[in-house]
Amino acid sequence: MDILKAATDWAKAELVSTPFFVLAGVIFLAASLGFWQVGKTDLAKAYIIPTLVAGTLLVIIGLGLFFTNKSRVTQFETAYQENALTFVDAELERAEATLKEYKNVVFTGIPIIIVICAAVLFFVNAPVWRASMITTIAMLSVILFIDGLAHARIDAYKQQLVQAKQELNT
C-alpha cells in the first residue's frame, strides 16, 4: 500500500471540502448585506448582526482549514522520506485524535447546542433572540454537514494508516 499517496489524496480531498465553509460563509455574509439593505421588519433587521458573525466565522474556519491542509500536503513527503514508520505513527495518532474530537464536538456538542437553540426559539419571541438562534442553528447545520463528510474521509484514511502500519511492521 502506498500510504504517502493515501495521505496526499486525503489532504487534497480536504482542500476540496474546506472551501465549502468559505462558500457558506459568503452566503451568510450576502444574507447579512441583504437584510441590511432591504430588511424592513424588526425580525429582518435583527438578522443583520447574527448572519454577519456566522458568515465571518465560517470564512475564518474555511480559510484556516484550507491553509493548514495545503501545508500538510508538502510536509507529508518530507516526513515520509525521513522515516516512514514515524510518519505513519504520527498520522495515526493525529487521525485518532481528530476522530475523537469529531465524536465529542461535532457529533455531541453541536447537536446539543442546536437543541438548546431550538428550545430558546420555543420560549423566546424577541426578534434579536429568534434571529440569533435561527442563524446559529443554520451555521451549526452547515458545520455538521461538512464535518460529517470530513469524518467519513478521515475514518477511511485511519483504516489505511492501520493497514500501512501492519505492512511496515512485517
C-alpha positions in Angstrom: 0.0 0.0 0.0 1.3 3.5 -0.9 0.5 5.4 2.3 2.1 8.5 1.0 -0.3 8.6 -1.9 -3.2 7.9 0.5 -2.1 10.7 2.8 -1.8 13.1 -0.1 -5.1 12.1 -1.5 -6.8 12.6 1.9 -5.2 16.1 2.2 -6.2 17.0 -1.3 -9.8 15.9 -0.6 -9.8 18.2 2.4 -8.6 21.0 0.2 -11.7 20.5 -2.0 -14.0 20.2 1.0 -12.9 23.2 3.1 -13.8 25.9 0.6 -17.4 24.9 1.2 -17.1 26.6 4.6 -15.9 29.7 2.9 -18.8 29.4 0.4 -21.3 29.0 3.2 -19.7 32.0 5.0 -20.0 34.2 1.9 -23.7 33.2 1.6 -24.3 34.2 5.2 -22.4 37.5 4.6 -24.6 38.1 1.5 -27.7 37.4 3.5 -26.5 39.9 6.1 -26.0 42.5 3.4 -29.4 41.7 2.0 -31.1 42.1 5.4 -29.2 45.4 5.9 -30.2 46.8 2.5 -33.8 45.6 2.2 -34.9 44.5 5.7 -38.0 46.4 6.8 -39.3 44.4 9.7 -37.8 44.1 13.1 -37.0 40.4 12.5 -35.3 41.1 9.2 -33.2 43.9 10.8 -32.4 41.5 13.7 -30.7 39.1 11.3 -28.0 41.6 10.2 -25.5 41.0 13.0 -26.0 37.3 13.6 -25.6 36.4 9.9 -22.6 38.7 9.7 -21.0 37.0 12.7 -21.8 33.5 11.4 -20.6 34.3 7.9 -17.3 35.7 9.3 -16.8 32.6 11.5 -17.4 30.2 8.6 -15.0 32.1 6.3 -12.3 32.0 9.0 -12.9 28.3 9.7 -12.7 27.5 5.9 -9.6 29.6 5.3 -7.8 28.2 8.4 -8.5 24.6 7.4 -7.6 25.2 3.8 -4.2 26.7 4.6 -3.5 24.1 7.2 -4.2 21.2 4.9 -2.4 22.9 2.0 0.8 23.0 4.0 0.3 19.4 5.1 0.4 18.1 1.5 4.0 19.2 1.1 5.0 18.1 4.6 3.8 14.6 4.0 6.5 13.7 1.5 9.3 15.1 3.6 8.1 13.3 6.8 7.6 10.0 4.9 11.1 10.2 3.3 12.7 10.8 6.7 11.1 7.8 8.4 8.0 6.0 7.1 7.1 4.3 10.3 7.3 7.5 12.3 5.2 9.2 9.7 2.5 6.6 9.9 2.6 6.6 13.7 2.2 10.4 13.8 -0.6 10.4 11.2 -2.4 7.6 13.0 -2.2 9.5 16.3 -3.4 12.6 14.6 -6.3 10.8 12.9 -7.4 9.1 16.1 -7.3 12.5 18.0 -9.3 14.1 15.2 -11.9 11.3 15.2 -12.2 11.7 19.0 -12.7 15.4 18.6 -15.4 14.8 15.9 -17.2 12.5 18.3 -17.1 15.0 21.2 -17.5 18.3 19.4 -19.2 17.7 16.1 -21.5 14.8 16.9 -22.2 15.5 20.5 -21.7 19.2 21.2 -23.2 20.7 18.1 -26.4 18.7 18.2 -26.8 19.7 21.9 -26.3 23.4 21.0 -28.8 23.0 18.2 -31.4 21.6 20.6 -30.7 24.4 23.1 -31.2 27.0 20.4 -34.4 25.3 19.3 -35.7 25.4 22.9 -34.8 29.1 23.2 -36.8 29.6 20.0 -39.8 27.9 21.6 -39.7 30.1 24.7 -38.4 33.5 23.5 -40.2 35.7 21.0 -37.8 38.7 20.8 -36.6 39.3 17.2 -32.9 39.5 18.1 -33.1 36.2 20.0 -35.1 34.5 17.3 -32.7 35.7 14.6 -29.6 34.7 16.6 -31.0 31.2 17.4 -32.1 30.5 13.8 -28.8 31.8 12.4 -26.9 29.7 15.0 -28.9 26.6 14.0 -28.2 27.2 10.3 -24.5 27.8 10.9 -24.1 24.7 13.0 -26.0 22.6 10.5 -23.6 23.7 7.8 -20.6 22.7 10.1 -22.3 19.4 10.9 -22.9 18.6 7.3 -19.4 19.4 6.1 -17.7 17.8 9.1 -19.8 14.7 8.7 -18.3 14.2 5.3 -14.8 15.0 6.6 -15.3 12.5 9.4 -16.0 9.7 6.9 -12.8 10.7 4.9 -10.6 10.7 7.9 -12.0 7.4 9.2 -11.2 5.7 5.9 -7.7 7.3 6.0 -7.2 6.0 9.5 -8.0 2.5 8.3 -5.4 2.9 5.5 -2.9 4.0 8.1 -3.6 1.0 10.3 -3.1 -1.3 7.3 0.2 0.6 6.3 1.5 0.2 9.9 0.9 -3.5 9.8 2.7 -3.7 6.5 5.7 -1.7 7.7 6.0 -3.8 10.9 6.2 -7.0 8.9 
